[in-house]
Amino acid sequence: MEEPLRRIRALHTASTITVYQAYRPEIGGPAARNGRFPAAWKPDRMTWIKPSFLWMMYRCGWGMKEGQETVLAVEITRDGFDWALRNACLSHYVRGLHPDRATWQRDLKRAPARVQWDPERDLHLRPLPHRSLQLGLSGEASARYANEWIVSISDVTPLAHEIHSLVRADELGLAAALLPEERPYPLASDQLGHLAA
């Protein structure tokens, strides 16, 4: 079955969805130990969450980029994630989807969340023809994320390094077997309409 151009694929349960972020150890370590972000984490800055493990690996270089050495799997409530999607705006203007550029800019400024669709990645971190969601949270969304939505935070840096080692050894089958099981995330047919372009 052909993968649609845009679809949210994620590790999820009936009530939660797992997203990924990468931080410097001073933030990532305490977050994983305590199940919440430490005081050094800035809630007033936009924070980007990614349901795709391999897109996160592309972004953080398998946890080897400076400032992104600790890779976190953050399990959050689906209610929270769905709220963010409902209240999100696309990060770029799309003719035909938005009435005009000024309306889009106004909506973007007001929205507590924004969406980007970026090429999904394979085990070699090469772009695939279909896209994965990135969800940026600011203001109310960022505060809700940190204070209400988080169910658990796990340090998955060792997993990232193990998969990377297998990829480098050309053991792609073993590497793929360790990937989180990301399945299509169930959404109502109209839930992504304002974010589909």
LOBALO-241652 format. One record per residue: residue in one letter; z, y, x of N, C-alpha, C, O in turn. Coordinates in steps of 0.001 Angstrom, whole numbers, plus 524288, in hexadecimal, padded with zeros to 5 digits. Atoms other than C-alpha are relative to their C-alpha. Layout:
N
aZYXZYXZYXZYX
...
***
This chain:
197
m800007FB5E8034A80000800008000080000804DB803738030E8053E80725
e8007F7FB567FCCD7FC1780D318056E80494803AD7FF1C806438048D7FAB1
e7FB9C7FC5C8004280707816A2808937FE0F805517FE057FA398075D80012
p801A77FAD2801C58060482364800E2800E1804128043D8041C80353807B9
l7FFA47FBFC7FBF98046582FBE808D88058F8020D8008F80773802C8804EB
r7FAA47FDFC7FFD8811E8834BC80538803847FC857FCB8802A57FBDB7F809
r7FC2880314802D981D3382BFD8018C80503800018032B804E07FFC4807F8
i7FB008005E7FD4D82B9A82BE6804BF8013E7FA3A800B3801BA7F7547FCE5
r7FE568054B7FEA982F0381F3780BA08054880080802B4805EC803B08063F
a7FABD7FF517FDF083D4F81D4280EB9803267FB037FF63801F67F7AD7FC22
l7FBF4803E7800C884887813F3810888036F8021D7FB9B805BA8064F7FC1D
h7FCEE7FDFE8045C84F6481527803728027A7FB927FCE9800B17F71B7FD05
t7FD5A8039680395858B180E867FA067FF878025E7FA887FCB9806317F9BA
a8002F7FDF38055785ACB810A27EB8880242805827FFB1800E3808787FC27
s7FD667FAEA800648631E81CA97EE827FF7C8036F804DB8010B807FC804C0
t8004C7FCEF7FB3286021821097FC747FA967FFAC8027F7F77E7FC2E80154
i804B17FFFF7FCC1855008246A805A0801BA80172805858052F804B880637
t7FEB37FEDC7FA928559F8248E814807FBEB803A3802537F736802B9801EE
v803617FC477FD51850198301081BF1801D08004B805B38061B7FE9580708
y7FEE67FFEA7FA6184FA6832A382A917FFF880585802117FCF9808DC80056
q7FFC57FB287FD188535083DE0833578017C7FEB28059E803967FA81806AC
a7FE7A800C17FA908553B83F64841FC8029B804F7801F7800C58094C800F9
y7FCDB7FBA17FE2685F418480884895801B47FF1E8059D801407FAD0807B7
r7FD84800A47FAEA8656284A9F855A4805117FCE77FF318073D7FCF27FAE6
p7FB7780374800AD870E18416785835804E4802AE7FDE180803800357FB2E
e7FB407FD53801CE87B3984BD28557B80036800787FA178046A8010E7F7D5
i800257FFE6805BC876C384C21847577FF557FA7B7FDD8802227F8E77FA45
g8012580537802058713A83E7784559804787FC2980084805757F9117FCF8
g7FBA8803A87FF2387CC78372784B2D80457800A27FC05805B97FCDA7F964
p7FBE47FF3A803EF8877683D4C842B97FE227FEF37FA6E801197FCF37F737
a801FD800F18054C87EAF83CA7836B48001B7FA347FEBB801B67F8AB7FA77
a80011805A8800EC87CFD82DED838408058F7FDD27FFBD806A97FA577FC9D
r7FA96802027FFF388B6682BC183B46802F2801687FB09805EF7FE3F7F8FC
n7FCD67FE0480453890A7833EF8300D7FD4E7FFDA7FAB67FFC1800D37F6B0
g802D48003E804F18860E8324F825D37FEEC8054A7FD987FD9F805AB7F8FB
r8014E7FAB4801BE88435840F6824C97FEC780350804C1800768021580916
f801857FCC67FB9687E8784BB682D288049F8032F801FE807CD805077FEE5
p7FBA77FD027FDC1887E58528E8368D7FF38805DB7FF3E7FB2A8079A7FD58
a800317FA4E800A588ADF86112836AA7FB788026B803067F9828068C80187
a804507FDEA7FCDA88055863078411D7FAC97FFDD7FD167F71A802967FE8A
w804C5800428032C8760F85F71836E67FFBD804E17FCA8803878063F7FA08
k800827FAF6802A4870D186C01830FF7FD847FF5E7FA967F8CD7FE827FA2F
p80221800BB8054486F5786B10822287FC4D8045B7FE517F950803B17FA9B
d8035B7FBAC8018A8687687837821A47FA7F7FF8E8023F7F70C80296800D2
r80537800E17FDDC85CE38731B8298E7FD257FBE67FCBE7FF927F86B7FA7C
m802F580407802C6851E186B6F8234F800777FAD7802F67FFE87FAAC807BC
t7FFB38052D7FDA4853AA85CEE825BF7FBCB7FC967FD887FB1F7FC987F8C5
w804538033E801DE848508535E824A6801A97FA4B7FFF48039E7F841803D8
i7FECB8058F8007584A608459181FB97FAE37FD037FF297F73F7FEF17FCB0
k804D7803077FFF68404183AD18210A8011D7FA6E7FE43804217F7B6800D6
p7FF3F8056B801AD83FCC82E0C8195C7FD377FC098037A7FE6D7F76380340
s80306803947FCAE836518283E823568027B7FF7480564802D78033F80853
f7FDB58010B7FAE383CCB821E882F1F7FC178011B8045A7FD76803928083F
l803D27FF477FBCC8302D821F0837117FE60805B2800877FD2080769804D7
w801207FA737FF5F82D6883026833FE8046D8029880305803828061280636
m7FB927FDE67FD0183B1083325838FB7FF7C7FE99805BF800B1801C480929
m800B8801957FA898380382B56845477FBDC8035E802A37FC65804C580735
y804067FC7F7FDF282BC28337C8471B80259805578013880147807A28054F
r7FDC27FAC07FF66833858400084560803E18004480482804008041C80764
c7FBD87FFCE7FC0983EBF83C5C84E787FEB57FCED804F1801EF7FC8A8087C
g80176802F17FB50837418342885855803827FB4C800F2805457FA5D80553
w7FC918049B7FFBE83F30827E6855628058680182801CA808307FE6980453
g7FABF7FE417FE8A84BA782FE5857508006A8019E805AB804A78017E807F0
m7FFF17FE7F7FA80847BC8348A864CC7FEC3805C0800E47FF0E807A38054E
k801037FA6F7FF5684418842AC8622B8052B802F0800718090A801937FDF0
e7FB487FCE07FF3F84DEF84CC386693801B38026B7FAD47FE8E804AF7F7FC
g7FDE17FDF0804DA856C6850B785B6A7FF5C7FC677FB5A8012A7FDA07F711
q800D0803C780437852B7844D58535F8016A7FA7D801D27FF017F6A880030
e7FEB5805067FD8E8594F839F685AFD802FA7FC457FC6A8032E7F7947FD76
t7FD1580353803A58617A834E684F9D7FD1C7FFD27FAD37FCA2803C37F81D
v80302800AD804CF859A682F678444A803AB7FE017FBBF806587FA107FC6B
l7FC7E8015B8044E860E482ECF8376A7FCF97FDFD7FB4C7F8EA800217F9DD
a801BC801BD8052385E29826EE82B358040B8020D7FC25808968007C7FC4C
v7FC707FD85803B38641D82EEF8203B7FEC87FDE67FA8F7FAA07FEF07F860
e800A28021E80542865E7827CA8136B80216804067FC28806A8805807FC58
i7FE747FC06803D08661B8318B808447FEEE7FE007FA7B7FC327FA1E7F9B7
t800CC801AD8056F8666D830957F98F7FA63801267FE527F815805167FFD9
r805337FF048022E8598382F3D7F29480023804AD7FC517FC47807847FBE7
d7FF917FB678036285E708395A7E8D87FF3B804FA803287FC868089080171
g800847FB707FCA485F898431C7F3F77FA76800A8802037F84E804F4801EF
f8055D7FFD87FDFD8525B83FA87F9CA7FC3B801BA7FBB67F8CD804F97FCA0
d8036D7FE998046184BCE840A17EC83800B2805C07FE7D7FCEB808647FD1F
w7FF037FA78801178525084DCF7EA297FCFF80363803E87FA9A807488026D
a802BE7FD027FBFA84CB5852B17F70E7FA1E8000D7FEEF7F7968041A7FF7B
l8059A8002C8012C83F0F84E187F34F7FEA4803867FB5C7FAC38065D7FB7D
r801067FCCA804A783FE78549D7E5F080020805D4801537FD4A808EF7FEFE
n7FF3A7FA817FEAC8440D8615B7EC487FD21801A3804EE7FE38805C580722
a802DC7FEE27FB2883AAC860E27F7C77FAE9802D97FEEF7F8CF802C57FA9C
c805117FD6A8001282EA0868D47FABD7FCF67FE02804B87FF427FCFB808D1
l8032E801777FB7A82354864D4803738007B8042880437800CE808CF8030A
s7FF5D7FC527FBAF8247C86AFE810E37FB02802FD8013A7FB118069080471
h804E97FD347FF1D8164986F5D8107D7FD55801207FABA7FE217FE597F6E2
y802CC7FE66804B280DB7876278067A7FB4E7FC727FF037F8677FB248029E
v80471803468017C803E186DCA7FF177FD34802987FB657FF68803397F72B
r803237FD9C8042A7F91E8743B7F73E7FF457FC0A7FB917FDEA7F7877FC89
g8009780377804827F8AE86E7A7E9898052A7FDA87FE42805F47FCAE7F99D
l7FACE801EC80168806948694C7EA19803938049C7FECF8067B8048B7FAFB
h7FCEC7FB45800C780CFC876A47EB727FC7C8042D7FD7D7F7E3804897FED8
p803327FC058029B80858881ED7E2B87FD6A803BB803E67F8DB8052580351
d802157FC937FBF2806B288AA87EEB0803D77FFEB804918082D7FDE28041C
r7FCC6800307FB4480C2288C9A7FC5680538802D77FF458093D8010C80136
a7FB317FCFC800C98161E896D07F80F803FD7FCE87FCC6808AA7FD097FDE2
t7FC7A8033E8032C81BBF88DB57EDAC802557FBA680347807047FA99802FC
w7FE0B804227FC9381CB7882A67F78B8041980228803C3808287FFB38048D
q7FC427FDC27FC468238E88B9F801618052C8013E7FD56809568006F7FF99
r7FB3E7FEDC802E982D3A88FF87F703802FA7FAF47FECE807BC7FAB07FF75
d7FD81805078013182FCB881DA7F2D78026B7FD91804E0806B57FB68804AD
l7FE07802417FB1A8316187D888010180506802AC801A7808B4800198035F
k7FB5F7FD0E7FE6783B338883B803BF804B97FE987FCA6809207FE737FE94
r7FBB78013E803A18434D8848F7F7C7801AE7FA4D8003A8062B7F9127FF05
a7FEE78059E8004B8428C875BF7F93D804107FE6280412803B37FFFD80897
p7FC2D801F17FC3A84E4A86F077FF8C7FDF67FB6B8033C800957F9A9806DD
a80246804667FD14845598641E8046A7FA26800E3800847F7B8803677FD38
r805AC7FFAB7FF4E8379A86336809D77FDF97FACD801F9800C57F7CD8047C
v8026D8050A7FEC982E3C857FA80BD67FB4B800BD8038A7F81A80440802C4
q804B4800927FCCF8247B854C6816727FE4F7FA4D7FFBE8018C7F6BF7FFAC
w8022B805467FFBE81B8884900816507FD507FF73805537F9688020D80662
d8021A800B07FABB818D6844698242D7FE017FA75800B87FFF57F6DE7FE30
p80216805497FF40810E9838CC829098044A7FC1780179807537FCFA80518
e7FC79804467FE98818E482C4B829097FE617FDF58055A7FA047FEF38071B
r800EB801E57FAAB819C98258D83647800597FA1C80043803227F7A07FD3B
d7FF8A8059C7FF04817AA817D683B43803EB7FF258046E80662802DB8063C
l7FC1E801337FBF48200A810F7845777FEDC802B88052F8026A8038780852
h8015B7FD0E7FB4B818A5818098504580062805DF7FF007FF06809098025B
l7FF527FA96801BE81B94824B9848DF7FAD7802E67FF6E7FA9E807B27FFBC
r8051A7FDAB8011880D2F826EF846607FFBD801457FA2B802147FE8A7F6FB
p8004D7FE9180590809BB82DD8839927FD007FC037FCCE7F9137F9DE7FE91
l8029380362803CC8060C8258282DE07FD53803717FBEB7FE81808187FB94
p802DF7FCBE803BF7FCE982A05822F28034D801DB7FB66801C68058D7F8B9
h7FCB47FE378045A807FA82B37818FF804958033880221805C480333806CA
r7FC1A7FC2C7FE63812F2835018191C805817FE977FE358064E7FBC77FA64
s7FA7B800B480134821B8834FB8190F802868053E7FEE8800BF80954800B8
l7FD497FB52801B082B1683EAB8134E803FB801C88040D806DA7FEA880651
q7FBA47FD687FD608337D8482181ACC80255803BB7FC0E7FF788067F7F95C
l7FD5F7FCBC803DC83D9484F3F8129C803B2803B6802CD807858020D80533
g7FCB57FC097FD918436085BF681784803F3802127FC1780293803717F7B1
l7FBC37FE498036F8507785FF5811CD80270804F780228803A28054D806CE
s7FD5F7FB327FE638564386D8F8123080375801DC7FB8E80301800087F722
g7FCB67FDAF8040A8606E8755980AEB802FC7FBFB7FCD5805DD7F8C57FEF5
e7FD29803898037C8658386E077FF1A7FED77FA4F801328025B7F70980105
a8016C805787FEEA85DF9861A08029E802AD7FE05804E6804937F99A804FF
s7FD70801917FB29863658614581069805D67FF1D7FF248080C7FB5680122
a7FA6A80092801268714A8634A80B748010C7FB1D7FCC9804C37F8417FDD8
r7FF4D804C48033186FC6858AC801207FF357FB2280356802257F75A802E5
y8010C804717FC83869F984F7C80B42804DC7FEB480332806977FA388034C
a7FB9A800F67FC77875678511C814908050A7FEA87FD1C808277FB857FF00
n7FAE480067802948805D851B580A8C8003F7FC507FB5C8047A7FAA27F9D0
e7FFE28031A804CA87C1A8499C7FED27FCC87FAFE800457FE557F7007FE15
w803B58045180076870BD8407580147800EB7FB89803D57FF5C7F71D802C2
i7FF99803EF7FBE3874888391880D9E8039C7FB8D7FE5B8080D7FC667FCB8
v7FCFB804C2801028792382B2780B72801E27FDB88052C8065E7FC0780598
s7FE86801FD7FAD287915826D4819BC7FC428023E804137F7E4803D6802D9
i803347FE5F7FB8F873F782AC68271B8009A7FBE580448804F57FA92805D2
s7FFEC803FC7FBDF8703E820B08316A7FCD0801DD804A77F8C78046980409
d802E37FEEA7FB2E86C038225983F817FC2D7FB82800DF7FDC77F71D801FF
v803F4804177FF4B85F3181AE2840907FCF7800C78051A7F8A47FEC4805BD
t802867FF397FAEC85BFA81F6584E5B7FF147FAD2802D07FAD17FA09804E5
p80108805037FD6685DDB81197853EC7FB667FD107FD8D7F8577FA9C80056
l8046C8027E802A08545580C67849B87FAE880294801B07F7117FFE5802C4
a804B77FD3C7FE4584A79816E584D5C7FE717FE53805747F9D97FD5780679
h801248018A7FA9684B8C8135885BBE7FE237FA57800527FAA47F91780360
e80191805837FFED84A76804C4858F77FA607FF5D7FE187F7457FC948007C
i8055B800588020683E3680665850B87FC2880248803F27F7F680018804CF
h8036A7FD907FC208386180F7885AE97FF0C7FC578049E7FAA77FBEE80687
s80097803B37FBA883AED80576865A77FC437FB987FE8E7F90C7F9FE801C0
l803818042A801C5834177FAF285DAF7FA62801EC7FF9E7F6BF7FF1980101
v805487FDC88004782877803DF85B277FDB6800758057E7F92C7FF2380660
r801DE7FF5E7FA9D82773806D3869AD7FEB87FABC8027D7FB637FA62805F0
a8010F805457FE03827D27F82C86C5A7FBA07FD4E7FCF37FA7D7F8B87FDD7
d8043A801F98035181CCE7F6598626D801CB7FB8B7FC747FEB47F8227FB0D
e7FDCE803D2803AD825C07EE21859C7800298028B7FA9680458803707F864
l800467FCEA804C3821037F4E784D828022B7FD207FB3C804717FF937F7C7
g7FDE2802FE80458824A17E9F38442F805F0800467FFDC80846800FA7FBB7
l7FA497FFA97FFB4832B97E9FE848F6801D3805867FEC0805CB806437FC22
a7FE9F7FA9080118833067F8D08487D7FFB18011E7FA258033C8037B7F7EA
a800B67FF028059A82DCE7F93A83A97804497FD687FCC3805EF7FF797F8BE
a7FBF9802D6802E7837E57EF3F8364180532802F37FFEA808708020A7FC7C
l7FB1E7FD087FFBB842C57F8AB83A2D7FFD28051C7FCF3803D9807A07FC33
l800737FB12802D683D848043F8328A802EF7FFCA7FACE803177FBB17F84C
p7FDA57FFD58054184518808838267A7FBE57FEB37FBE37F74F800067FC7A
e803A78019B8042383F018030981A1D7FEED8049B7FC5A801CC805907F89E
e8015B7FB6E8031B8386780EFF8148A7FC1A7FE7F7FBC17F7AA7FCFE7FCD5
r8033080154804898331B80C9E806EA7FEB7804F27FD0280166808E37FDA7
p8012C7FB638032D82C8F816177FD6E804C9801B57FCEE807697FE887FA74
y7FB777FDD4802B1836F481EF77F7DE7FE84801267FA597FAAD803E17F962
p8017C7FF5580581836F481EC27E8FC800DD805957FE1980521807C37FE88
l7FFC67FABE80228833E482BCC7E2D47FD12800147FAD57F9607FD1A7FA0D
a803007FF28804CA82F9D8301B7D5657FAB4802468017F7FA40804FB80572
s805547FE757FEA48210D832DB7D52A7FF72805E1800B87FC01807A580394
d800857FA507FF9C823538417C7D3B7803908026A80423803918072D804CE
q7FC1C7FDDB7FC6E82DCE842D97DE347FDAB80277804E980016805E580742
l8025D7FDD77FB468247B845CA7E9697FB6A803997FECA7F8C1805638025F
g8048E7FCD38016D81A6284DA37E1D97FFC58052F802C87FB9A806D380489
h7FFE37FAD87FD8381EC485A9E7E78E800147FFAB805EA80027803A980898
l7FFBF800CB7FA5781F14854977F5397FB8D7FC98801FA7FBBA7FAAE80663
a803DA804187FEE7812D584C557F5197FB8C801A5803867F8A47FE498055C
a804A17FE627FCFF8091A854807FC9F8011080036805D47FD9180180808DF
***
